[in-house]
Amino acid sequence: MIGFAKGCAIDLGPFGITVNCLAPGWFQTAQNKVLYESKEWVDYLIDRIPLKRPGQANDLDGAVVFLASESSRYVTGQTLLVDGGISTGAMRATVQPPKDPAKV
C-alpha cells in the first residue's frame, strides 16, 4: 500500500490530488481478536509500546481529520504512523518463552 500510495501521489499530484497512507499500530480487530485473548501476549505487546497501551479506535480520528483537511494540502506520498510509538523498536507478533541460559 505504501508503494501504491507513493505511485499515486506522483501520478495524481499534477491534478492537485494528494494520496497518503494511514498506518495504524496494534488495534484490536476481528482479525486479531485471538491474540488479545492471551494476557501474556497483551502484556508483551504493551511492554513494547512506548505509550503502554494498544490503540483505540478514536486514536485514529485526528490523523484522519488532518489528512482529509486543507491543513495537509502539501502532504502527499507519505505514511502517517499512528502506533503509540511501537515503530521505534523491535516487535514480533508472537510471544516466545525466555531462553533458558542453561540450555544455551
N, C-alpha and C positions, 0 to 999 in steps of 0.2 A: 504494500500500500504506500509506503514511503516513496519508493521509486516512481510509482504511478502518479502520486501527487506532485512530485518534482517535475515529471514529464508534462503533466497537465498544466502546471504553473508556467512552464516555458511556452507551451503552445497557446495557452489562453491569456497570458499576460498582455499581449498586444491589444487584446479586446477589453482590457480593464477588469478581467476576471481573476480573482485570487483563489488559489487552491492550497489547502493546508491539511495536515493530519492532526488529529487529537489522539494521543496515545495514553490511555488510562493504565494505571498500575493494577494492583490487586484489588478488585472489587468482587464481592460475592455475586455470582450469577447462577442461573440454572445449569450452565455448562460446567462450572467448577464447584458446585454445591458439595459434592462428596469430599473435597479437600477440606472444606470448612467444618465438616463433621468431626474432624480429628483435632482435638485440643492440642495435641503435640505439634501438629503442623501449623496451626494458627499461632501458637506461641513462638515457634521457629520463625514464621513469617514476620510477626510483629517485632521480634528482636532485630530483624534486618531492615526494617523501615525506619528511617530517622524520626518520623512523626509518630511512631509507635502504635499505629493502627492501620487496618485496611481502609480502602476508600469507601465512602458513602456516596450514593447516587448524586446528592446535591453538591458534592465536591467538584463535579464537572461543570456546574452551572456558569461560574464566572468565565471559564475558558471558552465555553460555547458562546456566551454572550459577546465576549471580546472578539472571537473570530468572525462572528456574524455582524459585527458593528463597523461603523466607519473608522473607529479607532485602529482597526487592523488593515486599513486600506493599502498600506505599504508593506504588508507581511504576506509573502507568498512562497510556496515551495518549502515550508517549514513544518517541523513536527513539534508539537507542544506536548511535553510530558506532564501528566497530572498523576503522579505516582508516589506522593509522600516522601520522595527522595530516594526510593529504592534503587533507582538507576545510578546512584552514586557509588554503589558497591556490588559485590557478587551475590547472586541468588540462584539457588537450584529449586526446582519445583517439587522435589520430594524430600522427606525427612530421612536422613541417614543416621544410623546409630553412631555414637562416637567410637573411634577406633580404640581398641584395647592395646595400650602400649606394650603389654607383654607379648602380643602376637605380631608385632611389627618387626 
